[in-house]
Amino acid sequence: MPASLLAERRGRVALTGQTQQTAQTPNRRPARPAAADPALRPRRLHGIHANPMQFRGGMNELVRQAARMQRKIDLVKQGLKDREMVAMSASDKVAVTVTCEGKIRKIAIDPEFLAAEGIEMALDAAVAAANSALEAADKHVEAEIAKVTGGVQIPGMHT
C-alpha cells in the first residue's frame, strides 16, 4: 500500500473505531430555505410607507402645520378670554364668577346666609365655589381646544 493511502486511512480511523472526515469544513450557517407561503415573505414597502419617519412634505410642512395649529389655539383662547363661568355652593347662597382666562370676576354671598352661618362658613363656601368655577372654566377651554386639535395632545404645544 502506498504511504499516502496509509496516512489517509490513519486520519479517518479514530480510537473508538468510528470514521472521521479529514477535510475541515468552514463554519457556515446552513442555508435558509425560502418561505413557501408568500404571506411569510418580508414585504418591500414603497412610497410613504417605505420609511415610517418620512412623510409627505417633509419636516418643513410638519413645522408649518404645527404653527398653523398653534395660531388656531391662540385664536380660540383669545375668544374664550372674556367668557364667564359661574359656580354656586352652599345651596346657591354663594356664587362665584370666573373667566376662562382663570381670573375671578365676582363673588356674591347671600346676606342672610352670612348672618346665619357666620363669616368662616361663608368664606369656605366661597373657596369651594371658586375652585369649582375655575375647574369648569379649564374643562371648557380644554374642550374648545380639543375641537381645534382633533383631541390630539401635542407635546410642546402650550394649551
C-alpha positions in Angstrom: 0.0 0.0 0.0 1.3 3.4 -0.8 2.3 5.7 2.1 -0.3 8.4 1.2 -3.1 5.9 1.3 -1.9 4.6 4.8 -1.8 8.2 6.1 -5.3 8.9 4.8 -6.6 5.7 6.4 -5.0 6.6 9.7 -6.6 10.0 9.6 -10.0 8.6 9.2 -9.9 5.9 11.9 -10.3 7.2 15.4 -9.6 5.4 18.6 -13.2 4.4 19.0 -13.4 2.8 15.6 -15.6 5.5 14.0 -14.6 7.2 10.9 -13.9 10.9 10.7 -13.5 13.3 7.8 -10.0 14.7 7.4 -11.1 17.7 5.4 -12.3 20.5 7.7 -15.5 22.4 6.5 -15.5 26.1 7.3 -18.0 27.2 9.9 -21.0 28.3 7.9 -24.6 28.7 8.7 -26.9 26.4 7.0 -28.7 27.9 4.0 -32.1 29.3 5.0 -34.9 27.9 2.8 -37.1 30.5 1.1 -40.6 30.8 2.6 -43.0 28.9 0.6 -46.0 30.9 1.7 -46.0 34.5 0.2 -47.6 35.9 3.3 -44.5 34.9 5.3 -42.0 36.6 3.0 -40.9 40.1 4.1 -42.6 42.8 2.1 -40.9 45.7 0.5 -42.6 48.9 1.3 -43.0 51.7 -1.2 -43.9 55.4 -1.1 -44.9 56.9 2.2 -44.6 53.6 4.0 -41.0 52.9 3.0 -39.6 54.9 5.9 -42.1 55.5 8.7 -40.3 58.6 9.9 -40.6 60.2 6.5 -43.8 61.8 5.4 -45.2 63.8 2.6 -44.0 67.4 2.5 -41.0 66.8 4.8 -40.2 68.4 8.1 -40.9 71.9 6.8 -44.6 71.0 6.2 -44.8 69.5 9.6 -43.5 72.7 11.2 -45.9 74.8 9.1 -48.8 72.7 10.2 -47.8 72.9 13.9 -47.5 76.7 13.6 -50.9 76.9 11.9 -52.5 74.8 14.7 -50.8 77.0 17.4 -52.3 80.1 15.8 -55.8 78.4 15.8 -55.3 77.5 19.5 -54.3 81.1 20.3 -57.4 82.4 18.5 -59.7 80.1 20.5 -58.1 81.2 23.7 -58.5 84.9 22.7 -62.2 84.3 22.0 -62.6 82.5 25.3 -60.7 85.1 27.3 -63.8 87.1 28.4 -66.2 84.2 28.6 -67.5 83.8 32.1 -68.4 80.7 34.1 -70.5 80.7 37.3 -70.4 78.2 40.1 -72.6 78.1 43.2 -72.2 76.5 46.6 -74.0 76.3 50.0 -77.4 75.7 48.4 -76.9 78.5 45.9 -76.2 81.0 48.7 -72.7 81.8 47.4 -71.9 82.4 43.7 -68.5 82.9 42.1 -68.0 84.2 38.6 -64.6 83.5 36.8 -63.3 84.0 33.3 -62.0 81.2 31.2 -58.6 83.0 31.5 -58.6 82.0 35.2 -59.5 85.3 36.9 -62.2 85.8 39.5 -64.6 88.5 38.4 -67.3 88.4 41.2 -68.1 86.7 44.5 -71.7 87.1 45.7 -72.7 85.9 49.1 -76.3 86.0 50.3 -76.5 88.4 53.3 -79.0 86.1 55.2 -76.5 83.1 54.8 -73.7 85.3 56.1 -75.7 86.4 59.1 -77.0 82.9 59.9 -73.8 80.8 59.3 -71.0 83.3 60.0 -68.0 84.6 58.1 -66.0 81.4 58.4 -68.7 79.2 56.7 -69.3 81.9 54.1 -65.6 82.0 53.2 -65.4 78.2 53.0 -68.3 78.2 50.6 -66.7 80.9 48.5 -63.5 79.0 48.2 -65.4 75.8 47.2 -67.4 77.8 44.6 -64.3 79.4 43.2 -62.5 76.1 42.8 -65.5 74.6 41.1 -65.8 77.6 38.7 -62.1 77.5 37.8 -62.3 73.8 37.2 -65.3 74.2 34.9 -63.5 77.0 33.0 -60.5 74.8 32.5 -62.6 72.0 31.2 -64.4 74.3 28.8 -61.1 75.7 27.5 -59.7 72.2 27.0 -62.9 71.1 25.2 -62.7 74.0 22.8 -59.0 73.4 22.1 -59.7 69.7 21.6 -62.1 70.8 18.8 -59.2 72.5 17.0 -56.6 69.8 17.6 -59.0 66.9 17.0 -58.4 65.7 20.6 -54.7 65.0 20.0 -52.4 66.0 22.8 -49.3 67.5 21.1 -46.1 67.8 23.3 -44.7 71.2 23.4 -47.9 72.9 22.3 -49.0 75.3 25.1 -52.7 74.8 25.6 
